[in-house]
Every structure is written in C-alpha cells, then in structure tokens.
C-alpha cells in the first residue's frame, strides 16, 4: 500500500513489491452490468418477488449479487493501491494507518467509509475526518486536527486542551511548553476568551505563564516573575489594559511585589514582599497618574 502525505512524498508498506500501475478498464463495466442484470431477472422470474421477500432470501440474493459484482470490479482493477493523507500534523501516519484498516488489494467497494471515518474521529487528535474513494484504486483521507491551545493542570497533572476545551493528550507535552498553563475546574471552557483578551496587550502577554480560574467567575494571572495579577469579574479587559498602561509608565513588574489587585475600578492595590504590606493607590485615568 502506498501512503502519500499532503506534500506528495510516498511510503510503502513492508512486504509489498507489486506494481502500482493501474490496469485499464475497457470491458468490466458492460460485462458486469450485463451479468448482474441477467441474474436479477432470472432470480425474480423463477423464484418470484413475494416468496423472496417473505423468506428473507431477497437479502441473501442481493448480498450474493453485490459480492459477485464487487469481485468483478476488483478483478478489473478496482482495488485499493494507495491512500493519500491530507491535513495531519500531530497524529502519526502509523496510527492513522492502523485505524483505517485498509489493506492493499482490498476491493474498493468493500471499504466501509463510514466506519473508517468513525475510527479516525475517535482518535484524540482528530476533530473531523473524511474518507473517500477515488476510482480506480485510491482512497483519499482528509483530516482536521484539534488545535492545541493551552496546558490544563488538573489533579496535579498537565494535559493538553484545544480551543473547545477538549482534552487531547497528557503524553509528550514537552513540545508545548510555551503554551499558557490553566488552573481551575472550568478554565479550559473560558480559555479562548482569556487568551484573546491577553493578546490585546502583546508586551504584557509575553510575561504571562499561568492563569488561575477563581470561583468560576474571574481570573488571577501569574506573571513570569511570580507576581499575581487579580482581574475583576466584570470588565476584565479594561483592567488588563490599565495594567499595561501602568506597566509602560511605572514598570510595576520590576518592583518587589507579590500581587497586583485590579478588582476595584480606578484603584490599584499592591502587596509587597517586604512585610506583606498592602498599599492602595487611586488611579486618575485622565491624567494617567497615581495619587
């Protein structure tokens, strides 16, 4: 079996040295249809449609005719010789091959496309798949994979989640070390809106390495230096923008702080490391100064 990826490179299954040249199909159509038609006419003329239906023989007959017709098509060249894979990046070709269960020289009409697609979509990386026949001898597989969005910490273990909050895998997470870490029961469901908000202040976003969902209603953001930024439940975007403005002007993240509390509008409450003291500052939004 030849497996061809979206770039056009080809790999072959071991133990297969058969020629991949397609055989011409000059006579199978008329011959197969003629024989099939004669069988149908003969069966219904001799046995009769009522007795066939009543005895269930009609289904046996139909299956026999299909198998005969399918074999004639396969003998004429309609056998699976190559599979073209498109759209896969994270899921391996080996795993896809195992799940498809399509062997070389399988008659094309014997391939259960629906079952093959269902098996593919059961793989954790694959969101949507399609499996199609391209006569005479090619099967085309198109895959849409899940998009890795963040790492979710649950039960003291990190798992990879996509933009729908679906868990993809807990294995081989090293390549996703740069993704945001989420904490909280419902954190994955709200991750897209959070990351969209953070991205509106890209300089500040680069300093973020974790986000904790608090009470299923708001976020605490952990910066790369250990400072926690407490965002409000409502108008979190405004608070995040206000922090970015203050950071550009006053370099808050360079100060010896434990936390920055933005939950009260027009106020900035900081807790310092020295003495665990609270300092409250009222922000004048029009002048951009602290008082």
N, C-alpha and C positions, 0 to 999 in steps of 0.2 A: 504493500500500500504506500503510495506517495502522499506525504503530508506537506502541503505548501502553505507557508505563512503569508501574511499580507505583504511582505517585502518581496515575495516571489522566490525565496530560497526553498529548496526541496530536501526532504529527508525520506529515507526508505525504511520500511520495517525489515528486521533481520530475517534471513531465510527466504527472501523473495527475489528471484532473479528473472522473473518472467518479463517479457516485453511489455512496455506500456503503450505500444502502438495500438490505436483503436481499429477494430475490424470494420470494414464497410458494411452498411445495412441496406443492400439493394433489394432483398426479397422477403425479409421476415414479416414486414407489415401485411402485405396482401395474403401471404400464406397463412399466417397466424389467425388473422381475422376470418379468412375463409373456413379454416378448420374449426375455429370456435363457433362460428355461426352454424355450421353443419351439425355440430354436437348439440347445440341448444335446440335446433329444430327437431332433430331426431329424438332427443330426450322428452320434450314436451309432446311430440306427436305420438310416441309409443306409450309412455307412462301416463301422461295426462297431468295437467296443472293441478287439478283438485287433489288427486292422490298424492302427488309430490308434496303439496303444501301440508296436507293432513298428516303425512308420515314424517315430516321433517326432512325428507330426502332432498328437498329443493336446496337446503343449505349445504348438504354434503355435495350435491352436484355442482353448486356454484363454486364451492371451495376446490373441487377437483378440476373444474374448468380453469379457475384462476391459476392454480398451480401449474397446469399444463401450459397455459398462455405465458405465465411468468418464466417457465423454463425455456420455452421457445425464444422469448425475448433475450434471456440470458445467453443462450447459445448463439444468438445473433450478434452479441456484443454488449448488451445492456447489463454489465457487471461493474461493481464499484472497483475502480482502479486508482482513484486519487481523491483526497479530501483537502479542500482549501480552507484554511483557518484565517479569519479576519477579526481584528479588534481585541485580541487578548494581549495583555502585558504582564499582569501579575500571576495569573493562573498558568501553569506549565502545559506545554503541548502534550507531555506524557500523561498528565492527569486527564486532560480532555480526551485523549485517545482511549484511555481506559473506560471512561464514562460513555463515550459514544457507542462502543461495542460494534463497530463496523469493521468487518474483516475483508481482506482482499478477495475479489471474485464473488462477493455476495450479490445475488441478483438485485438490481436496482429497485424493483417493485417490492422486494421483501424487506426493505429497510423501513422500520417504523419511525417516521419522522417525529411524530408527537411524543412518543416515548423517549426518543433520543434527546429532544429538546427539554423534556421534563427532568431527565437525569442531569443535563447540563445546568439547568437553573437551580438544581438542588445544591450545587457547589457553592461554598460561601462567598467566593469572589465574583460570581456571575449574577448580574441583575436580570438581564434579558438575553435570550439566545434564539436564533433561528437556524433551522436545518433544512436545506432544500436540495432537491435532485437537479442536476444539470446533465441531461442526457447527451451522450450515451453512457458515460462512465465516471462522472464527477459528482461529489457531494460537497456543497458549499456551506460552511458554518460561519455565521456572523455572531459576534459576542459583544455585549455591552457590559463592562465590568463595573463593580461598585467603586466609587471614588473615595479613597482614604482621606478622612478629614481631620481626625484627632485621635489621641490616645485617652482611653477612659480608665480611670483607676477604680476598680470595684473588688471588694473582698481581698484587698492587699495584692491585687494582680492587675497588670495593664493589659488592655485589649484594644484592638484597632476598630474604630467605628467609621461608618460612612456618613454622607450628608443627609441620610434619612434616619440616623440614629441606630442603624442595624450593626450588630457586632459581626465583624468579618473574620478575625482570627486573633489568637493570642501567641502565635508562633512567629519566629524570625522578625521581631519588631525593630531590630537594630537599624534597618534602613529608613525607619520612620521616626528616628529620634528627634528630628527637628519639628515635629508636629506639636501642637498645643496639648497639654495634659489637662483633662477634665476630671473633676471630683464632684460627686453628688448623684443621687438616685436618678433624677430626671435630666441630668446635664446633657447627655447626647441629643435629646429632643430639641434642645434650645441652642445647640452649638452653632448652627448656621447663622442665626441672628446675632449671636455674640461675636463670631469671627468677622461678620460683615461690619459690625459696629467698630471693632478694634481696628479694622483695616482703614477706616476713615482717618485715622491718625497713624500713618505708617511708621514714623520715627518712634512713637511710643509703643506701637505694636511689636517692634523688634525687641523690646525689653521684656515682653511678657513670656513666661514659661509655664504658667498654670492658671486655671480658673476654677474656683470652688462655688458650686451652686448652693445657696443658703436658703433653707426653708421653702424650696420650690418656688421662689419668687424673685430672687436677686442674685448678684454675683459679687464675690471677692476675687480680685485679680492679684496674683502673686507675680511680682516683678523678678527679674533675673538676679537682683541683689538681695532678695528676701523680703522686701517691703510689700505689705499687703495694701491694696487699694480697695476700699469698701465703696461699691457703687450703690446708688439708690434703686428701689424697686421701680419707680417711675422716672422717666426722662433720664435714663442711664446714659444715652448718647450725649446729652448736654453736659453731664458731669464728666464724661470721658474727654470731651472737647475742652472743658475748663481745665482739667488736669494737664492736658497737652500744652495749653497756653501758659499755665503757671510754670510748667517744666522748662519751656523755652526761655522764660524770663528769669526764673529764680533757681533753676537747677535743683528742684526738690529731691530728686532721686540720688543726688550726690551727698545729701545730708544724712546725718546719723539718726535715721528714723526706723521705727518698727511698722507703723501703719499710717495711712492717709485716709481719712474718713470724709467722703463726699455726699453722705446721705442727706444732709440738711442743705437745702438750696441756699446759695450765696454764702455758705460757710465752708471752711476748710479746717478740719480737726486732725491734728497730727499727734502721734505718740512717739516720743524719743526713746532711744535705747538707754540713755543715761537716766537712771532714776525712775523709768517708766512713767514720766510725767506727761500730762495732756496739755497741749497748747491749742487754743482756739483762735482762729483768725477769721474775720469777716471780710469777704471779697467784694470790692466795688467793681462790678462788671463793666461799668462805663469807662473807668479810668485804668482798670487792669492792675490796681494796687491792693496791697493788703493793709488793713488797718487794725 
